[in-house]
Amino acid sequence: MRLRTYLAIALLAFLVATIGAETFAGLAIGANSPTEALRRLSEWEPVELVGMAYMFTPFLAISLICAKTGEITSGHQARAIFAVAMLALTGLYAVGYWGAQEAMNEEKWTAAALGVGFLPVIFGAPVMLFSLLAAMLAVKFDRTVRSEGRHES
C-alpha cells in the first residue's frame, strides 16, 4: 500500500477513535441526546483542531512507519503491523474517551481534560514504539530470507 492509503485508513480509524468514541461515551454514560452530541461536534473552536492534529500524531507516525516498511519488504508485514496498531490505538483511545466521560460525570474536569490530552503520550507512544520495533524486525526478517534464498541457489 502507498502512504496515501495508509493515511486514509489512519484518518478513518482516528475519527472513529476520537469523534465516534466521544459521541458514544456521551450518549452511553453522559446521558446526552443524539441532538446534543451532534451540537457539541458543530461547536468546535479552531484551537480544538490544533488539539486534534496533536491527537492524530501517533496515527500519522504509524502510517509513515508502515508505508516505509512496505517499500522495503514484500508489504504483508507492514499491513499486519498497521492493522494491529490501528486496532490498538482505536481501542485505547476509545477507552480514554470513555474514562474522560466518566470523570466529567463526576465533575472531575481536570482529570477529564488530562485524560484525553495525554492519550497520544500514554497510549500513542507505546503503540508507535511497538510499530517501529515490529517494522525493524520485519525488515531484518525479510532481508534474512532474501539473502538465504540467494545462498541456496
C-alpha positions as CSV (number, residue, x, y, z in Angstrom):
1,M,0.0,0.0,0.0
2,R,1.1,3.5,-0.6
3,L,1.4,6.2,2.1
4,R,-1.8,7.9,0.9
5,T,-3.8,4.7,1.5
6,Y,-2.3,4.2,5.0
7,L,-3.1,7.8,5.8
8,A,-6.7,7.5,4.6
9,I,-7.2,4.4,6.7
10,A,-5.5,6.0,9.7
11,L,-7.7,9.1,9.4
12,L,-10.8,6.9,9.4
13,A,-9.6,5.0,12.5
14,F,-8.7,8.3,14.2
15,L,-12.2,9.7,13.5
16,V,-13.8,6.5,15.0
17,A,-11.4,6.6,17.9
18,T,-12.0,10.3,18.8
19,I,-15.3,11.7,17.5
20,G,-17.0,8.3,17.5
21,A,-15.8,7.4,20.9
22,E,-16.6,10.8,22.4
23,T,-20.1,10.8,20.9
24,F,-20.8,7.2,22.0
25,A,-19.4,7.8,25.5
26,G,-21.6,11.0,25.8
27,L,-24.7,9.0,24.7
28,A,-24.0,5.9,26.9
29,I,-22.5,7.5,30.0
30,G,-23.2,11.2,29.8
31,A,-26.9,10.7,29.1
32,N,-26.6,13.2,26.1
33,S,-29.2,13.1,23.5
34,P,-28.1,12.4,19.9
35,T,-29.0,16.1,19.1
36,E,-26.8,17.3,22.0
37,A,-23.9,15.1,20.8
38,L,-24.2,16.5,17.2
39,R,-24.5,20.0,18.5
40,R,-21.3,19.6,20.5
41,L,-19.4,18.5,17.4
42,S,-20.6,21.5,15.5
43,E,-19.3,23.9,18.1
44,W,-15.6,23.2,17.8
45,E,-13.2,26.0,18.1
46,P,-10.2,26.4,15.9
47,V,-7.9,25.6,18.8
48,E,-9.6,22.2,19.1
49,L,-8.4,21.5,15.5
50,V,-4.9,22.0,16.7
51,G,-5.5,19.6,19.5
52,M,-7.0,17.1,17.1
53,A,-3.8,17.4,15.0
54,Y,-1.8,16.6,18.1
55,M,-4.1,13.6,18.8
56,F,-3.5,12.4,15.3
57,T,0.3,12.2,15.5
58,P,0.5,8.6,16.6
59,F,-1.8,7.6,13.7
60,L,0.4,9.6,11.3
61,A,3.7,8.2,12.6
62,I,2.4,4.6,12.3
63,S,1.3,5.3,8.7
64,L,4.7,6.6,7.8
65,I,6.5,3.7,9.5
66,C,4.3,1.1,7.7
67,A,4.5,2.8,4.4
68,K,8.3,2.8,4.5
69,T,8.3,-0.8,5.8
70,G,6.1,-1.8,2.9
71,E,8.5,-0.2,0.4
72,I,11.4,-2.2,1.8
73,T,9.7,-5.6,2.4
74,S,7.0,-7.5,0.5
75,G,4.3,-5.4,2.2
76,H,2.4,-8.2,4.0
77,Q,4.3,-7.5,7.3
78,A,3.7,-3.7,7.0
79,R,0.0,-4.2,6.5
80,A,-0.2,-6.6,9.5
81,I,1.7,-4.2,11.7
82,F,-0.6,-1.3,10.6
83,A,-3.7,-3.3,11.3
84,V,-2.7,-4.3,14.8
85,A,-1.5,-0.8,15.6
86,M,-4.7,0.9,14.3
87,L,-6.9,-1.5,16.2
88,A,-4.9,-1.0,19.4
89,L,-4.9,2.8,19.0
90,T,-8.6,3.0,18.2
91,G,-9.5,0.8,21.2
92,L,-7.2,2.5,23.6
93,Y,-8.4,6.0,22.5
94,A,-12.0,4.8,22.9
95,V,-11.2,3.6,26.5
96,G,-9.6,7.0,27.2
97,Y,-12.6,8.9,26.0
98,W,-14.9,6.6,28.0
99,G,-12.8,7.3,31.1
100,A,-12.9,11.1,30.4
101,Q,-16.7,11.0,30.2
102,E,-16.9,9.2,33.5
103,A,-14.7,11.8,35.0
104,M,-16.9,14.6,33.6
105,N,-20.0,12.9,35.1
106,E,-18.2,13.1,38.5
107,E,-17.3,16.7,37.8
108,K,-13.6,16.0,37.8
109,W,-12.9,18.4,35.0
110,T,-9.1,18.4,35.2
111,A,-9.0,14.6,35.1
112,A,-11.2,14.5,32.1
113,A,-9.1,17.1,30.2
114,L,-5.8,15.5,31.1
115,G,-7.1,12.0,30.4
116,V,-7.9,12.9,26.8
117,G,-4.9,15.3,26.4
118,F,-2.4,12.7,27.3
119,L,-3.8,9.9,25.1
120,P,-1.0,10.3,22.5
121,V,1.6,10.1,25.2
122,I,0.1,7.4,27.4
123,F,-1.2,5.1,24.6
124,G,0.2,6.6,21.3
125,A,3.9,6.5,22.2
126,P,4.0,2.8,23.2
127,V,2.0,1.7,20.2
128,M,4.3,3.8,17.9
129,L,7.4,2.2,19.6
130,F,5.8,-1.3,19.1
131,S,5.2,-0.5,15.5
132,L,8.7,0.8,14.9
133,L,10.2,-2.3,16.6
134,A,7.9,-4.6,14.6
135,A,8.8,-2.8,11.4
136,M,12.5,-3.2,12.1
137,L,12.1,-6.9,12.8
138,A,10.1,-7.3,9.6
139,V,12.8,-5.6,7.6
140,K,15.5,-7.7,9.2
141,F,13.5,-10.9,8.7
142,D,12.8,-10.0,5.0
143,R,16.5,-9.3,4.3
144,T,17.5,-12.5,6.0
145,V,15.0,-14.6,4.0
146,R,16.2,-12.9,0.8
147,S,19.9,-13.4,1.5
148,E,19.3,-17.1,2.4
149,G,17.4,-17.6,-0.8
150,R,20.4,-16.3,-2.8
151,H,22.8,-18.6,-1.0
152,E,20.7,-21.7,-1.7
153,S,20.7,-21.2,-5.5
